Amino acid sequence: MATTRKQCSFWTLVLILLLSTGVYRGQRLNPVPNTCTGPDENAILKKELSVLHEIVKDQAIKMEILKGELNSLKERLSKCCSTTGPPDSGHDGHYGKEFLITFPKSKGPVSKVQVLITAKQDAFVVFESLHPGVNNTFQVSANAGKEVSLPVSVVMDTDGIFGKAVLIRASHPISVHCVVQCGCSAAEGFLVYPKQYLGTKYLLANSDFANIAIASQYRNTTIKLTILSSPSYITWKGTNYTENDVLKIEQIADFRTIQLSANGYLFGLIESTNPIAVISGSSSDASMFEANSVMEYMIPVEYLSFKYIIPNFAKSQQDTYQFQFQNHKQNNVTIAGLDVLRGGVTDLFYYAFGNQLPCIAKANEIVMPVVFSSYESTFMTLIPQTEQFSNDYRFLTPSTSLFRHYFVITIRAYLINGILIDNKAIQKYQNTMKSVRDSETSDEYITVTIEVLPGYHHIYHTDSDVTFGLILYGYGTTEKMSYGYPAGLRFQATAA
């Protein structure tokens, strides 16, 4: 039976009332105790008044978040009840209202933990964690962003299970990046995906001193790690696990974090009974130039593909492309003009050394590509597939140290003129453009590498239906350190 607009309005009102009473039911302030006796009466009353002011302020901010959620709900219900509602472009996959984060250990002592937040409109943002010192509320201004520093103790420092997961909630969609710095010797970061895109199956990428961090969001979550390839091993509760072994960790509580590490590389498949967040990398990647921690927020297997455009990274002295597979040994990767080598006789990964030019990597089955790019130190970044390109990117550059910051754009050649970089046309940067052609489709892609000043940046295409890839990276100007990660990703469908 068709739903009339009056019926829709009625049920919208009912739902909003139910949500409002449900969220705030029982949340009453405890009565102020009688403190009218004793010599410290005035001081006690002032202290209680200060506490009450903080509670009222916190509740007011949370009310703003609730209002944002209710307005969003009304908008969705309105579209649902209308036969002509505007279609969702689906181009903002890296913007969201809830995010789950964990921070894997690094070889050196951590000196700074940054969360970099940007938004298309002003938003209130709440940080929640079982770990002390994290819980707080912030306001993020559109077209400016917000840098939040967390206590360095939120970073895991040894293998095991901890209560260090961080949940971020926002009143309006935001984009989130994280950067960890270890003194003046290492820095690395990653893009955080909205919680609705988390999955239950992940491939792992790393190099020397493999480092894996997992965050749960639901209680009674069981996690299984199948080690596909490794010359090393993980020790868990006194037992060593190596190639072809399966490590199973059962009944993990909500908002807990797991840290696993090895002395060599360790490629594997992580499966879970509930969606989880997985950060994989190396606590000290010593394979190229100076040792430097590397890490990336892993993409669920369901979002991987067969073909990727790998851009060039300006100033890089050496790029190593790593390709991770999940299944049989009959896989292969081809890159025109480059030798792609299997990691070993039985290994489920391939690698190649870049030549400073963009290239197209093609595989005969689902593959996860990762680039380790080096200029005296190394950063690690995932490469998005073209279906994950977005239309609008807003980001803050890390302020952990003195960096030269760059970003590289990948887009179809005939669409490039519509890109605006901080309101400036991209034609200004034509001297940095390089191209590569897909031999299967004859499509030509252009990559553009641009150095930017520290701070807030906004890059978008004037045609909202056009998407392009964007990777942000940087190298230290005085210290041997680097960072790199996708500025955003667009997912076509939601995870479980």
N, C-alpha and C positions, 0 to 999 in steps of 0.2 A: 504494500500500500504506500503511495507517495506521501512524503512528509511535507506539510504546508509550512510556510514561513512563520505563522503564528505558533505552530507546534514547535518549530525549531527554536524560536525565541524563548518559549516557555522552558524547554529542556535545557537550553543554554543557561538561563537564570538559575534553574534548580541545581545544575552541575556546579556552577560558580559558588552558590551558597553552601553546598555540601563540601566543596574543597576548602572554603574559608573556615567553616566550623571544624572540619577534620584536622586541618593543619594546626589550629590554635586551641583545640579542645584541651582543657586541663592546664594550659600554660598560664598560671596565675602566680604573681609574686608572693613570696612568703610574707606574712604580716611582720611589720617592724617590731621587734621585741621592746618591752618596756625598759627603757634605760634612764628613767628619771631618778635614779639613786646613785650615789657614789660621786667621788670628786672628778671623775673623768667623763662626766655626762656630756659636756659640750663637744669634746674631741670625738667621742663615740658617735654622736649624732652626725657630725660633719663627715666622718668616714662612711657611715651608712648612706648618707645623702649622695656622696660621690659614687658609691657603688651602684645606687639606684639610677643615677644619671647615666652611667655606662650601660646598664641593662636596658634602659629606655632607648638609648641611642642604637644599641645593637638590634633591638626589636624593630625600631623604625626602619633600619636598613633592610632587615629581613622582610619587613612588610613591602618595601619597594621591590624586592625580588619576587615576592608572591604576586604583586600587581602585574609585573612583567609576565609571569607565567600565566596568569588569568587572562591578560590581554591576548597573549599568543593563543591560548585555548579558544577564546571567543572568535579569533580570526580563523582558526582551523575549522571550528564548528560552522561558521558562516560560509566558508568555502564548501564544506561538506553538504550543506543544505541548499546550495545554489547550483544550478545546472550550467552556469557560465562563469564559474570562478576562475581567476587567472591561474595558468599552469605554473608549477614550480620548475624553474630552470635547472635546479640541481647542481648549480655551479659553485656552491659555497660549502662544500663538504668539510673543509677544515675549520669552519666557524661552527660553534656549538655552545651549549649552556652547561654541560657537565663534562669533566675531564678527570682521568685517573692517572696518577704519576707515581713513579718510584725512581730512586737514584742509585745506580750500581756503584760499587766501590771503585776507587782508583788506587794506583800504586803509591802515589805520594799523598801527603796530607792535604785535605780539601781546605781552600781558603775562602771560597765564595760560591754560593748557589743562587742563581738568578732564575726567576720566572718572568718572561717577557710577554705582556698581554696587549693586544690591540683590539679595537672594536669599531664597528660602523656607526654606532650610536652610543651615547653615554650609558654605562652599565655599572651596577654594583656587583662586586665579586667577593665570594666567601671562600676562604681556605679552611678545610677541615681535616684533621688527622688525629690518630691515637698518640702521635708523637708530640711531646710538649714543645711549645714555642712556635708552632705552625699555625694554629687556629687564629684567624684574624679576618677582618673585612676591609675592602678597599673600594674606592671609586675609580673607574677607568674612563677617561675622557676620549670621545671620538676624535680622530685626527691628531692624537697625541700619544696615546698608549700609556702603559704603566709598567715600571720595573719593580718587581717585588723580590726582596732578598729573604731567603729562608735560613734558619740555623743550619750550620754545616753538619751538625749531628744527625740531620735527616738522611744523609748519605750513608749507605750501609758500609761497614768496615770489615766484615768477615762473613763467611758462609753461614747460613742458617735461616731461621724464620723470625721476622721482626714485625712490629706494629708501626711501620714507617710509610705506609701508603698515604698519599695526599689526594684528597678529593677537592676539586674546584667547581663551584657552582656560580652561575651568573644570571642576572636578571634579563640580559639580552645577549645574543650570540657574540662570542669573542673568539679570537685566535690565540693559541698558546705555544710558545717555544721555551725551552729550558737550556741553560748553559751552566756547566760546572767548571770551576777553575781550581787548579792545584798549585798554589804559589805562583812562581814565575816560570814553571817548567811544563805545564800542561793545561789545556782547556779543550772542551768539546761540548756539543749540544745536540738537541734533537727537537723535531716537530712533534707535538702531542695531538693525537686524533681525538675528536669528540667520543664520549663513552659509548654512544650508540653504534659506533663502527668497530668496537672491539670484537675479537673472534675467539674461537676455541681451538684453532690450529695454526701454528706458526713454524716457519723455517728459521734457523739461526745463522747469522753471519758474524764472523770474527776473524782474528788472526792469532798471533802469539798471545799467551796469557788470556785465554778466552774468559769472558765475563758475562754472566746472564743474570738479569734481575726480573722478577715476576711480581705483579701486584694483583691480588684478588679483590673482587667487589661484592661477592656473595659468600655467605657462610656455607660450610660443608662442600667446598670445591676440591676436587681431586685433580692433580696435575701429573701427567706422564711425559717423561723425556726419553725419547728413543735416540740413542747416539748413532748417527748414520756413518760418521767418519771422524776418526781422531787418532793421533799418535800418543795422546795423553789420556788422562782420566779425571773424573770427578769423585771426590770422597764424600760420602753422605752417611752419617751415623756409623762410622767405622768401616764401611764397605766401599770398595773402589768400583767405579762403573766406567767402562771404556767402550770401544767400537762394538756395535751390535747389541750392547746391553740396554736394558730398560730400567730407568729409575722412576719409581712411582711414589708420590707424596700425597697422602690421603687426608681428607677432612680438614682442609685449610679454612680458617675462620675468615670472615669478611674484613677487608681493609688491612690484610697482612701482606708482608713482602717476603719473597724468597730470594736468597743470594746463592748462586752456584758459580764455581770458577775452576779453571784448569791451568796447567803450566804451558800447554801448547794450544793449537787451534782445536776447536770442538764443534763440528757441524751436526745438527740434529733436528728433530721434529718434536715440537711441544704440542700436546693435546690436553684439553681440560674439559671438565663437565659443565663449566660455566664460562662465559666470556671473561678474559683476563687481559692485562696489559703486559707486554714483554719488551724489555730493552736488552739488546745484545750488542756485544763489542769486545774490546780487550782492555784490561786494566792498565796495560803498558805495551803498546804496539812497538816493538823494537825491530821490526822487520825492515823498516826504511828510515834512514836518517836518525833523528833523535827520538828516544822513547816518548810516547805521548798516548794518553788514554783516548780511546775512540769508542763511540756508542751511537746507536740509532734505535728509535722506537719502531719495532718491527710491524710490517704490514701483514694482516691475516692472509693465509694461503688463498682464500677465495677471491682476493683482489689482485692476485698475480696474473701475468699474461705470458705471451710467447715472444713478443717483439718490443724493443725499447730503443729510443734515440738517446745516445749518450753524448752529452755536450762536452766541449773543451773547457778546461779550467785555466784561465789566464794566470801566469806567473808560476804555475806548477812545474816542478822539475821532473816529476815522474808520476804517472797515473797507472794504477793497477786495477783492472776490472775483474771482479770475482762473481761467479755465477753459481747459485745454489739450486740443486734439484732435490726432489722428494722421493722419486720412485726408482724405476729400473735403471740398469747400467747402460742401456742403449741410447742414452741422451747425447745431444751434441749442441754446440753453439757455433755460429759462423758470424764473422765480422769482415766485411770486404777490406782487403789490404792489411789485415792483422792476423798473426798466428794465434789461435786460441788453443790452449793446452789443457789437457786433463790434469787435475792435481796429483793423481797417482793412479796406479793400476786399478784399484778398487774404489777410489774416492768418487763421491757424488758431487764434485765441483770442478769448474774450469776457471782458468784465469788468462788474462792477456795484458800486455803493456801498451798503454796509449801512446799516440803520436802527436798529441796536442791538437788534433782535429776532431770535429764531431763525427760520430759513426753510428751505424745502426746494427744492433745485435739481434740475431734471430735464433730461436731454439725450436726443437721439434716437440717439446712439451713444456708445461708450465715451469717458469724459472724465476728466480729472484736475483736481480743484478745489484751489486754494491760496488762503489768506487772508493779506493783508498788513494787520495791525492796528497802529494808531498811537496813541500817547499821548506826544507830543513826540519820540519815536523809534519805529521800526517793527520788528516781528518778523514772521516768515514761518512759517506752519504748514500742513502738509497736513491735509486733512479726511478721516478714515476713513469708509468706507461702513459701513452697519449690520452687514453680515456680518463685519466686522473688529473689532467691539466685543468686549471681553474681560470676564471675570468678576472678575479679581483684579489690582490694580495696586499696586505698591510703588515708591516713588521717593524720591530725595533732591532737595531744592531746591538750585539752584546757590549757591555761597558766593563768587562772583566779586566781588560788590559789595553795596551796600545796596539791596535790592529789596523791593518789596511783591509777594508771591507769590499767585497765584490758580490755581484749576483749575475747569474747567467740565465738568459731567456731562451726558450726553445719554442718555435712557432712555425707554421706553414708559411712559406716565403711570401705568398700573395696577400697574406693577412697582416703583415708586420706593421704597416703604416698606421694602424689604428691604436697602437699601444701608446699610453701616456705614462711617463715616469716623473712623479711629483709634478704633474701638470705640464711637463715638457714633452714634445714629440720625440719619438725614438730616432728620427732621421739624424739627430745630432750625433748619434753614436755609430754611424754607418761604417766607420773605419775599423770597428771591432767585429763586424759581422762575418760569419763563416757559414758555409752551406754544405748539405749532404742530401743525396737523392735516394729515395727508396726504389730499388730496382724492380720490386714487385708491383708497386702502384704508380710509379713515376712521380710521386709527390716529392716536392723539394722542401726541406726544412732549413730554417736559418737559426743559428745560435748567436746571441749577442752578449758579450761579457762587458760589464760596466762597473767601474769603481765608484763607490758612494761614500759620503761623509757619515760619521756616526750619527745615530738618532733615528727618528721616525721616517718611514718611507711608504708611499702608496703607489702601486703599479697596477694598471688595469687596461682593458681594451674597451674602446668606445662602443663597440658592438657587443651587447651583453650575451650574445650567442656564441661568441668566439672565445676559445680557451687557449691557454699556452702554459708551458712549464716554467717554473722559476725555482732555482736553487741558490741559497745564500751561503757564502763562505768567507773566510778571512784568514790572514796570516799575520803573526806578530811582527811588529816593526823593530822591536828591540830584543824580545825574548823568542826562543824557538818554540812557538806554540801556534795552534791553528784550530779552526772549528768549521763545520759545514753540515747543512741539512736542507731538505726541501722547505721552501717558504710556505707551501700549502699543498694539499691533495684533495681531489674531489672523488668521492666514492659513488658508484652508480646505484648500489643497493645497500641496505643496512644488514649488519651482522645479526646473529641470533641474540 
